[in-house]
């Protein structure tokens, strides 16, 4: 069982057979559209959630000349350095549960600068919150948002951000519901039936 088409294609190219899809799931009850007033920063709010580390290519996001406010949720080995280098960015640290969900829902666009993630569960959390995604056209984002209308993928990350801002929240939410925990469970159970 594999989570994405990219992984399935890679395994097939190496001779693997009998591959079934079992995608990641997102808690669509916790992560949902909410009042945007939770964050009282100049808009639009561009949000990053994740590890603050070099492998996430976070500086590609931080260096973008964007209107509004950039917010970073998370921690990691680059946080002190990047906080000093980008004083206008709001580094709010690690958030969990309702607090994390409120941060997602208050954003206007979710920016995913990583080029190395194989999925990116944070993409689903943002989409479930009604927030469109801006990312590079690489595995992970290609597997989650390409062609669905809920995000923009572009080698020009700034262009992806600007284009994603026009995507309606209901389009994002509808796409995320395809990845609910129930959908993931149903997919897994269906795979068990196939293997009998």
C-alpha positions as a Markdown table, in Angstrom:
| # | Residue | x | y | z |
|---|---|---|---|---|
| 1 | Unk | 0.0 | 0.0 | 0.0 |
| 2 | Unk | 1.4 | 3.4 | -1.0 |
| 3 | Unk | 0.2 | 6.9 | -0.3 |
| 4 | Unk | 0.8 | 8.6 | -3.7 |
| 5 | Unk | 0.9 | 8.1 | -7.4 |
| 6 | Unk | 4.6 | 9.2 | -7.4 |
| 7 | Unk | 5.6 | 6.4 | -5.0 |
| 8 | Unk | 3.4 | 3.9 | -6.9 |
| 9 | Unk | 5.1 | 4.9 | -10.2 |
| 10 | Unk | 8.6 | 4.6 | -8.7 |
| 11 | Unk | 7.8 | 1.1 | -7.3 |
| 12 | Unk | 6.3 | -0.1 | -10.6 |
| 13 | Unk | 9.4 | 1.1 | -12.5 |
| 14 | Unk | 11.4 | -1.2 | -10.2 |
| 15 | Unk | 9.2 | -4.2 | -10.9 |
| 16 | Unk | 6.8 | -4.1 | -7.9 |
| 17 | Unk | 3.3 | -5.4 | -8.6 |
| 18 | Unk | 0.1 | -5.7 | -6.6 |
| 19 | Unk | 0.3 | -2.1 | -5.4 |
| 20 | Unk | -2.7 | -0.5 | -3.8 |
| 21 | Unk | -3.4 | 3.1 | -2.8 |
| 22 | Unk | -3.8 | 4.0 | 0.9 |
| 23 | Unk | -3.6 | 7.8 | 1.2 |
| 24 | Unk | -3.0 | 9.8 | 4.2 |
| 25 | Unk | -6.0 | 11.1 | 6.1 |
| 26 | Unk | -6.8 | 14.4 | 7.8 |
| 27 | Unk | -9.1 | 15.2 | 10.7 |
| 28 | Unk | -11.8 | 17.2 | 8.9 |
| 29 | Unk | -13.5 | 17.9 | 12.2 |
| 30 | Unk | -10.6 | 19.7 | 13.8 |
| 31 | Unk | -9.2 | 21.2 | 10.6 |
| 32 | Unk | -12.1 | 23.2 | 9.2 |
| 33 | Unk | -12.9 | 26.8 | 8.0 |
| 34 | Unk | -13.2 | 29.2 | 11.0 |
| 35 | Unk | -13.2 | 32.9 | 11.7 |
| 36 | Unk | -10.2 | 34.5 | 10.0 |
| 37 | Unk | -10.0 | 37.1 | 12.8 |
| 38 | Unk | -8.0 | 34.7 | 15.0 |
| 39 | Unk | -4.8 | 36.4 | 13.6 |
| 40 | Unk | -5.0 | 40.2 | 13.7 |
| 41 | Unk | -2.1 | 40.8 | 11.2 |
| 42 | Unk | -2.1 | 42.7 | 7.9 |
| 43 | Unk | -3.6 | 40.7 | 5.1 |
| 44 | Unk | -3.2 | 38.6 | 3.2 |
| 45 | Unk | -1.7 | 36.2 | 5.7 |
| 46 | Unk | 0.7 | 33.6 | 4.1 |
| 47 | Unk | 1.3 | 30.7 | 6.4 |
| 48 | Unk | 3.9 | 28.0 | 6.7 |
| 49 | Unk | 3.6 | 25.1 | 9.1 |
| 50 | Unk | 6.4 | 22.7 | 9.8 |
| 51 | Unk | 9.9 | 22.1 | 10.8 |
| 52 | Unk | 12.1 | 25.2 | 10.6 |
| 53 | Unk | 15.0 | 23.5 | 8.9 |
| 54 | Unk | 17.1 | 23.7 | 5.8 |
| 55 | Unk | 15.6 | 20.6 | 4.1 |
| 56 | Unk | 12.2 | 22.3 | 4.1 |
| 57 | Unk | 13.5 | 25.1 | 1.9 |
| 58 | Unk | 11.6 | 27.5 | 4.1 |
| 59 | Unk | 13.9 | 30.4 | 3.1 |
| 60 | Unk | 12.4 | 30.3 | -0.4 |
| 61 | Unk | 9.1 | 31.4 | 1.3 |
| 62 | Unk | 10.6 | 33.9 | 3.7 |
| 63 | Unk | 12.5 | 35.8 | 1.0 |
| 64 | Unk | 9.5 | 36.3 | -1.2 |
| 65 | Unk | 8.3 | 39.9 | -1.6 |
| 66 | Unk | 4.7 | 39.4 | -0.6 |
| 67 | Unk | 2.0 | 41.8 | 0.6 |
| 68 | Unk | 0.6 | 41.2 | 4.0 |
| 69 | Unk | 2.1 | 39.1 | 6.7 |
| 70 | Unk | 4.2 | 35.9 | 6.7 |
| 71 | Unk | 3.5 | 33.6 | 9.6 |
| 72 | Unk | 5.6 | 30.5 | 10.5 |
| 73 | Unk | 4.2 | 27.9 | 12.9 |
| 74 | Unk | 6.8 | 25.4 | 14.0 |
| 75 | Unk | 10.3 | 25.1 | 15.4 |
| 76 | Unk | 13.7 | 23.7 | 14.4 |
| 77 | Unk | 17.4 | 24.2 | 14.1 |
| 78 | Unk | 17.1 | 27.3 | 11.8 |
| 79 | Unk | 14.5 | 29.2 | 13.8 |
| 80 | Unk | 16.9 | 31.5 | 15.7 |
| 81 | Unk | 18.9 | 32.3 | 12.6 |
| 82 | Unk | 15.8 | 32.9 | 10.4 |
| 83 | Unk | 14.0 | 35.0 | 13.0 |
| 84 | Unk | 17.1 | 37.3 | 13.1 |
| 85 | Unk | 17.4 | 37.4 | 9.3 |
| 86 | Unk | 13.6 | 38.0 | 8.7 |
| 87 | Unk | 12.4 | 40.3 | 11.5 |
| 88 | Unk | 9.1 | 41.1 | 9.7 |
| 89 | Unk | 8.0 | 37.4 | 9.7 |
| 90 | Unk | 5.9 | 36.3 | 12.6 |
| 91 | Unk | 7.5 | 33.1 | 14.1 |
| 92 | Unk | 4.9 | 31.8 | 16.6 |
| 93 | Unk | 6.5 | 28.5 | 17.5 |
| 94 | Unk | 4.9 | 25.1 | 17.8 |
| 95 | Unk | 1.1 | 25.0 | 18.0 |
| 96 | Unk | -1.1 | 22.0 | 18.5 |
| 97 | Unk | -4.8 | 21.0 | 18.6 |
| 98 | Unk | -7.4 | 23.8 | 18.4 |
| 99 | Unk | -4.6 | 26.4 | 18.5 |
| 100 | Unk | -3.0 | 24.9 | 15.4 |
| 101 | Unk | -6.3 | 24.6 | 13.7 |
| 102 | Unk | -7.2 | 28.2 | 14.3 |
| 103 | Unk | -3.8 | 29.3 | 12.9 |
| 104 | Unk | -4.5 | 27.4 | 9.7 |
| 105 | Unk | -8.0 | 28.7 | 9.3 |
| 106 | Unk | -6.9 | 32.3 | 9.9 |
| 107 | Unk | -4.5 | 32.2 | 6.9 |
| 108 | Unk | -5.3 | 33.3 | 3.4 |
| 109 | Unk | -2.8 | 31.0 | 1.7 |
| 110 | Unk | -0.7 | 28.1 | 2.8 |
| 111 | Unk | 2.9 | 28.1 | 1.4 |
| 112 | Unk | 4.7 | 24.8 | 1.1 |
| 113 | Unk | 8.3 | 25.5 | -0.1 |
| 114 | Unk | 9.6 | 22.0 | 0.4 |
| 115 | Unk | 11.0 | 20.1 | -2.6 |
| 116 | Unk | 11.7 | 16.9 | -0.7 |
| 117 | Unk | 8.5 | 15.8 | 1.1 |
| 118 | Unk | 6.8 | 12.7 | -0.3 |
| 119 | Unk | 3.3 | 13.8 | 0.8 |
| 120 | Unk | 3.0 | 16.8 | 3.1 |
| 121 | Unk | 0.1 | 16.2 | 5.5 |
| 122 | Unk | 0.2 | 19.9 | 6.3 |
| 123 | Unk | -1.2 | 20.4 | 2.7 |
| 124 | Unk | -4.4 | 18.5 | 3.7 |
| 125 | Unk | -4.7 | 20.3 | 7.0 |
| 126 | Unk | -4.6 | 23.7 | 5.2 |
| 127 | Unk | -7.1 | 22.6 | 2.6 |
| 128 | Unk | -9.5 | 21.1 | 5.2 |
| 129 | Unk | -9.3 | 24.6 | 6.8 |
| 130 | Unk | -10.4 | 26.1 | 3.6 |
| 131 | Unk | -7.0 | 27.6 | 2.8 |
| 132 | Unk | -5.5 | 27.2 | -0.7 |
| 133 | Unk | -2.0 | 25.9 | -1.2 |
| 134 | Unk | 0.9 | 27.4 | -3.1 |
| 135 | Unk | 3.9 | 25.1 | -3.7 |
| 136 | Unk | 6.5 | 24.0 | -6.2 |
| 137 | Unk | 5.4 | 21.4 | -8.8 |
| 138 | Unk | 7.2 | 18.5 | -7.1 |
| 139 | Unk | 6.2 | 15.1 | -5.6 |
| 140 | Unk | 4.0 | 15.7 | -2.6 |
| 141 | Unk | 2.2 | 18.8 | -3.9 |
| 142 | Unk | 1.8 | 17.2 | -7.3 |
| 143 | Unk | 0.2 | 14.2 | -5.7 |
| 144 | Unk | -2.1 | 16.2 | -3.4 |
| 145 | Unk | -3.2 | 19.3 | -5.3 |
| 146 | Unk | -2.2 | 19.1 | -8.9 |
| 147 | Unk | -5.2 | 19.6 | -11.2 |
| 148 | Unk | -7.8 | 19.7 | -8.3 |
| 149 | Unk | -8.3 | 23.5 | -8.3 |
| 150 | Unk | -7.4 | 23.9 | -4.6 |
| 151 | Unk | -3.9 | 25.0 | -5.1 |
| 152 | Unk | -1.3 | 26.5 | -7.4 |
| 153 | Unk | 2.0 | 24.9 | -8.3 |
| 154 | Unk | 4.7 | 26.9 | -10.0 |
| 155 | Unk | 8.5 | 27.1 | -10.1 |
| 156 | Unk | 7.9 | 30.8 | -9.3 |
| 157 | Unk | 6.6 | 30.4 | -5.7 |
| 158 | Unk | 5.6 | 34.0 | -5.5 |
| 159 | Unk | 3.4 | 33.6 | -8.5 |
| 160 | Unk | 1.9 | 30.5 | -7.0 |
| 161 | Unk | 1.1 | 32.4 | -3.8 |
| 162 | Unk | -0.6 | 35.3 | -5.7 |
| 163 | Unk | -2.6 | 32.9 | -7.9 |
| 164 | Unk | -3.7 | 30.7 | -5.0 |
| 165 | Unk | -5.2 | 33.7 | -3.1 |
| 166 | Unk | -8.0 | 33.7 | -5.7 |
| 167 | Unk | -9.1 | 30.1 | -4.9 |
| 168 | Unk | -12.4 | 29.9 | -2.9 |
| 169 | Unk | -12.4 | 28.2 | 0.5 |
| 170 | Unk | -15.2 | 25.8 | -0.5 |
| 171 | Unk | -13.1 | 24.4 | -3.3 |
| 172 | Unk | -10.2 | 23.7 | -0.9 |
| 173 | Unk | -12.5 | 22.1 | 1.7 |
| 174 | Unk | -14.3 | 19.9 | -0.9 |
| 175 | Unk | -10.9 | 18.5 | -2.1 |
| 176 | Unk | -9.7 | 17.8 | 1.5 |
| 177 | Unk | -12.9 | 15.9 | 2.3 |
| 178 | Unk | -11.6 | 13.3 | -0.2 |
| 179 | Unk | -8.8 | 12.6 | 2.3 |
| 180 | Unk | -10.9 | 12.4 | 5.5 |
| 181 | Unk | -10.0 | 9.8 | 8.1 |
| 182 | Unk | -13.1 | 7.9 | 7.1 |
| 183 | Unk | -12.0 | 7.9 | 3.4 |
| 184 | Unk | -8.6 | 6.6 | 4.5 |
| 185 | Unk | -10.2 | 3.9 | 6.6 |
| 186 | Unk | -12.5 | 2.9 | 3.8 |
| 187 | Unk | -9.6 | 2.7 | 1.4 |
| 188 | Unk | -7.5 | 0.6 | 3.8 |
| 189 | Unk | -10.4 | -1.8 | 4.4 |
| 190 | Unk | -11.1 | -2.1 | 0.7 |
| 191 | Unk | -7.4 | -3.0 | 0.2 |
| 192 | Unk | -7.8 | -5.8 | 2.7 |
| 193 | Unk | -10.7 | -7.2 | 0.7 |
| 194 | Unk | -8.5 | -7.2 | -2.4 |
| 195 | Unk | -5.8 | -9.2 | -0.7 |
| 196 | Unk | -8.1 | -12.0 | 0.5 |
